[in-house]
Amino acid sequence: MPTQQFLDDFLPISCIPSYSQPRPFWKGCFQTTLDATDELKMYDPFIESISPFAPQLHFVNSHSLGDKDNGYPFETKPDISTNTLGQIGAYATSQLASQFRTHCYSVYVNRDHARIIRWERDGAIVTEPIFYNINSALTRFFSR
């Protein structure tokens, strides 16, 4: 789904009480994240980079075990991508099952791009790739 349509449909600014404009985005603000050599080394730089855009949120590096394959596949290698999609789906299922929610969101980061996923009990809606180091859509999502 086009990212702007996703934000407008599911997180319209007009429905957010006391919304204030986020800090201005600048190209290259996630460069330290992109410079990381593996998944585990991406977490802290990503948190440091995204935090100024969403001061109302507290970001925590809560990983327990990293991806030992050190791959960033989404659907390029069926065996690994199935595992990745299964893990993401399991997290959303667990959250929806343990909390009375109609939906929840996940952000899937894959090297230089991310996708925002809205999980509902019927399925999921996924944005087009967001090249977050040159496009402000991800920071706008977190600011909402």
CYANA upper distance limits for C-alpha pairs under 8 A (distance plus 0.5 A):
  1 MET  CA      5 GLN  CA      7.70
  1 MET  CA      6 PHE  CA      7.04
  1 MET  CA    125 ILE  CA      7.78
  1 MET  CA    126 VAL  CA      6.56
  1 MET  CA    127 THR  CA      5.04
  1 MET  CA    128 GLU  CA      5.98
  2 PRO  CA      6 PHE  CA      6.75
  2 PRO  CA    127 THR  CA      6.30
  2 PRO  CA    128 GLU  CA      6.06
  3 THR  CA      7 LEU  CA      6.75
  3 THR  CA    127 THR  CA      5.82
  3 THR  CA    128 GLU  CA      6.65
  3 THR  CA    130 ILE  CA      8.09
  3 THR  CA    137 ALA  CA      7.46
  4 GLN  CA      8 ASP  CA      6.57
  4 GLN  CA    137 ALA  CA      7.90
  5 GLN  CA      9 ASP  CA      6.34
  6 PHE  CA     10 PHE  CA      6.39
  6 PHE  CA     11 LEU  CA      8.09
  6 PHE  CA    127 THR  CA      7.33
  7 LEU  CA     11 LEU  CA      5.50
  7 LEU  CA     12 PRO  CA      6.84
  7 LEU  CA    141 PHE  CA      7.37
  8 ASP  CA     12 PRO  CA      5.18
  8 ASP  CA     13 ILE  CA      8.07
 11 LEU  CA     15 CYS  CA      7.92
 11 LEU  CA     16 ILE  CA      8.27
 11 LEU  CA    141 PHE  CA      8.47
 11 LEU  CA    144 ARG  CA      7.32
 12 PRO  CA     16 ILE  CA      7.56
 13 ILE  CA     19 TYR  CA      7.42
 13 ILE  CA    144 ARG  CA      7.68
 16 ILE  CA    144 ARG  CA      7.84
 19 TYR  CA    144 ARG  CA      7.86
 21 GLN  CA    143 SER  CA      8.33
 22 PRO  CA     53 PHE  CA      6.17
 22 PRO  CA     54 ALA  CA      7.57
 22 PRO  CA    139 THR  CA      8.50
 22 PRO  CA    140 ARG  CA      7.60
 22 PRO  CA    143 SER  CA      6.39
 23 ARG  CA     52 PRO  CA      7.46
 23 ARG  CA     53 PHE  CA      5.95
 24 PRO  CA     53 PHE  CA      8.49
 25 PHE  CA     29 CYS  CA      8.13
 25 PHE  CA     53 PHE  CA      8.49
 25 PHE  CA    136 SER  CA      6.48
 25 PHE  CA    139 THR  CA      8.09
 26 TRP  CA    134 ILE  CA      8.01
 26 TRP  CA    136 SER  CA      8.45
 27 LYS  CA    133 ASN  CA      6.29
 27 LYS  CA    134 ILE  CA      5.15
 27 LYS  CA    135 ASN  CA      7.73
 28 GLY  CA    133 ASN  CA      5.65
 28 GLY  CA    134 ILE  CA      6.81
 29 CYS  CA     49 SER  CA      6.96
 29 CYS  CA    133 ASN  CA      6.61
 30 PHE  CA     34 LEU  CA      7.03
 30 PHE  CA     45 PRO  CA      8.21
 30 PHE  CA     46 PHE  CA      7.33
 30 PHE  CA     49 SER  CA      6.25
 30 PHE  CA     50 ILE  CA      8.45
 30 PHE  CA    132 TYR  CA      7.80
 30 PHE  CA    133 ASN  CA      5.60
 31 GLN  CA     35 ASP  CA      6.58
 31 GLN  CA    133 ASN  CA      7.17
 32 THR  CA     36 ALA  CA      7.06
 32 THR  CA     45 PRO  CA      6.31
 32 THR  CA     46 PHE  CA      8.16
 33 THR  CA     41 LYS  CA      8.44
 33 THR  CA     42 MET  CA      5.65
 33 THR  CA     43 TYR  CA      8.11
 33 THR  CA     45 PRO  CA      5.52
 33 THR  CA     46 PHE  CA      5.80
 33 THR  CA     49 SER  CA      8.32
 34 LEU  CA     42 MET  CA      7.89
 34 LEU  CA    111 ARG  CA      6.99
 34 LEU  CA    112 ASP  CA      6.80
 36 ALA  CA     41 LYS  CA      5.89
 36 ALA  CA     42 MET  CA      5.84
 37 THR  CA     41 LYS  CA      7.11
 37 THR  CA     42 MET  CA      8.25
 38 ASP  CA     42 MET  CA      7.15
 38 ASP  CA     70 ASN  CA      6.62
 39 GLU  CA     43 TYR  CA      7.68
 39 GLU  CA     66 GLY  CA      7.39
 39 GLU  CA     67 ASP  CA      7.38
 39 GLU  CA     70 ASN  CA      6.90
 40 LEU  CA     66 GLY  CA      6.40
 40 LEU  CA     67 ASP  CA      8.34
 41 LYS  CA     45 PRO  CA      8.03
 42 MET  CA     46 PHE  CA      6.48
 43 TYR  CA     47 ILE  CA      6.74
 43 TYR  CA     61 ASN  CA      6.82
 44 ASP  CA     48 GLU  CA      6.66
 44 ASP  CA     61 ASN  CA      7.22
 45 PRO  CA     49 SER  CA      6.55
 46 PHE  CA     50 ILE  CA      6.55
 47 ILE  CA     51 SER  CA      6.38
 47 ILE  CA     59 PHE  CA      6.65
 47 ILE  CA     60 VAL  CA      7.88
 47 ILE  CA     61 ASN  CA      8.10
 48 GLU  CA     52 PRO  CA      8.18
 50 ILE  CA     54 ALA  CA      7.38
 50 ILE  CA    139 THR  CA      7.23
 51 SER  CA     55 PRO  CA      6.48
 51 SER  CA     57 LEU  CA      7.96
 51 SER  CA     58 HIS  CA      8.04
 51 SER  CA     59 PHE  CA      7.48
 53 PHE  CA    139 THR  CA      6.37
 53 PHE  CA    140 ARG  CA      8.24
 53 PHE  CA    142 PHE  CA      7.61
 53 PHE  CA    143 SER  CA      6.51
 54 ALA  CA    139 THR  CA      8.01
 54 ALA  CA    142 PHE  CA      6.24
 54 ALA  CA    143 SER  CA      5.21
 55 PRO  CA    143 SER  CA      8.47
 56 GLN  CA    143 SER  CA      8.45
 67 ASP  CA     71 GLY  CA      8.01
 72 TYR  CA    110 ASN  CA      6.03
 72 TYR  CA    111 ARG  CA      7.11
 73 PRO  CA     77 LYS  CA      7.08
 73 PRO  CA     80 ILE  CA      7.51
 73 PRO  CA     81 SER  CA      6.23
 73 PRO  CA     84 THR  CA      8.41
 73 PRO  CA    110 ASN  CA      7.80
 74 PHE  CA     81 SER  CA      5.64
 74 PHE  CA     84 THR  CA      7.67
 74 PHE  CA     85 LEU  CA      8.00
 74 PHE  CA    110 ASN  CA      8.05
 75 GLU  CA     81 SER  CA      5.53
 75 GLU  CA     82 THR  CA      8.10
 76 THR  CA     81 SER  CA      7.27
 77 LYS  CA     81 SER  CA      6.23
 78 PRO  CA     82 THR  CA      6.27
 79 ASP  CA     83 ASN  CA      7.00
 80 ILE  CA     84 THR  CA      6.76
 81 SER  CA     85 LEU  CA      6.46
 82 THR  CA     86 GLY  CA      6.36
 83 ASN  CA     87 GLN  CA      6.61
 84 THR  CA     88 ILE  CA      6.79
 85 LEU  CA     89 GLY  CA      6.49
 86 GLY  CA     90 ALA  CA      6.43
 87 GLN  CA     91 TYR  CA      6.85
 88 ILE  CA     92 ALA  CA      6.99
 88 ILE  CA    106 SER  CA      8.37
 89 GLY  CA     93 THR  CA      6.52
 90 ALA  CA     94 SER  CA      6.50
 91 TYR  CA     95 GLN  CA      6.72
 92 ALA  CA     96 LEU  CA      6.60
 92 ALA  CA    104 CYS  CA      7.52
 92 ALA  CA    105 TYR  CA      8.36
 92 ALA  CA    106 SER  CA      8.09
 92 ALA  CA    119 TRP  CA      7.25
 93 THR  CA     97 ALA  CA      6.44
 94 SER  CA     98 SER  CA      6.58
 95 GLN  CA     99 GLN  CA      6.52
 95 GLN  CA    104 CYS  CA      8.27
 96 LEU  CA    100 PHE  CA      7.21
 96 LEU  CA    101 ARG  CA      6.43
 96 LEU  CA    102 THR  CA      8.01
 96 LEU  CA    103 HIS  CA      7.51
 96 LEU  CA    104 CYS  CA      7.69
 96 LEU  CA    121 ARG  CA      8.15
102 THR  CA    120 GLU  CA      6.71
102 THR  CA    121 ARG  CA      7.55
103 HIS  CA    118 ARG  CA      7.24
103 HIS  CA    119 TRP  CA      5.85
103 HIS  CA    120 GLU  CA      5.01
103 HIS  CA    121 ARG  CA      7.53
104 CYS  CA    118 ARG  CA      6.36
104 CYS  CA    119 TRP  CA      5.78
104 CYS  CA    120 GLU  CA      7.36
105 TYR  CA    116 ILE  CA      7.50
105 TYR  CA    117 ILE  CA      5.98
105 TYR  CA    118 ARG  CA      5.12
105 TYR  CA    119 TRP  CA      6.48
106 SER  CA    116 ILE  CA      6.42
106 SER  CA    117 ILE  CA      5.55
106 SER  CA    118 ARG  CA      7.14
106 SER  CA    119 TRP  CA      8.21
107 VAL  CA    114 ALA  CA      7.18
107 VAL  CA    115 ARG  CA      6.27
107 VAL  CA    116 ILE  CA      5.12
107 VAL  CA    117 ILE  CA      6.62
108 TYR  CA    114 ALA  CA      5.87
108 TYR  CA    115 ARG  CA      5.71
108 TYR  CA    116 ILE  CA      6.92
108 TYR  CA    117 ILE  CA      8.06
109 VAL  CA    113 HIS  CA      6.51
109 VAL  CA    114 ALA  CA      4.71
109 VAL  CA    115 ARG  CA      7.10
110 ASN  CA    114 ALA  CA      6.28
112 ASP  CA    131 PHE  CA      6.31
112 ASP  CA    132 TYR  CA      7.31
112 ASP  CA    133 ASN  CA      7.61
113 HIS  CA    129 PRO  CA      6.33
113 HIS  CA    130 ILE  CA      5.59
113 HIS  CA    131 PHE  CA      4.73
113 HIS  CA    132 TYR  CA      6.20
113 HIS  CA    133 ASN  CA      8.43
114 ALA  CA    129 PRO  CA      6.17
114 ALA  CA    130 ILE  CA      5.58
114 ALA  CA    131 PHE  CA      7.04
114 ALA  CA    132 TYR  CA      7.14
114 ALA  CA    138 LEU  CA      8.17
115 ARG  CA    126 VAL  CA      7.01
115 ARG  CA    127 THR  CA      5.91
115 ARG  CA    128 GLU  CA      6.88
115 ARG  CA    129 PRO  CA      5.82
115 ARG  CA    130 ILE  CA      6.57
116 ILE  CA    126 VAL  CA      6.36
116 ILE  CA    127 THR  CA      5.99
116 ILE  CA    138 LEU  CA      8.45
117 ILE  CA    124 ALA  CA      6.98
117 ILE  CA    125 ILE  CA      6.16
117 ILE  CA    126 VAL  CA      5.05
117 ILE  CA    127 THR  CA      7.11
118 ARG  CA    124 ALA  CA      6.03
118 ARG  CA    125 ILE  CA      5.70
118 ARG  CA    126 VAL  CA      7.04
119 TRP  CA    123 GLY  CA      6.50
119 TRP  CA    124 ALA  CA      4.93
119 TRP  CA    125 ILE  CA      7.12
120 GLU  CA    124 ALA  CA      6.41
130 ILE  CA    135 ASN  CA      7.21
130 ILE  CA    137 ALA  CA      7.32
130 ILE  CA    138 LEU  CA      7.47
131 PHE  CA    135 ASN  CA      6.19
132 TYR  CA    136 SER  CA      6.86
132 TYR  CA    137 ALA  CA      7.56
132 TYR  CA    138 LEU  CA      6.55
132 TYR  CA    139 THR  CA      8.41
136 SER  CA    140 ARG  CA      6.62
137 ALA  CA    141 PHE  CA      6.67
138 LEU  CA    142 PHE  CA      6.96
139 THR  CA    143 SER  CA      6.62
140 ARG  CA    144 ARG  CA      6.88
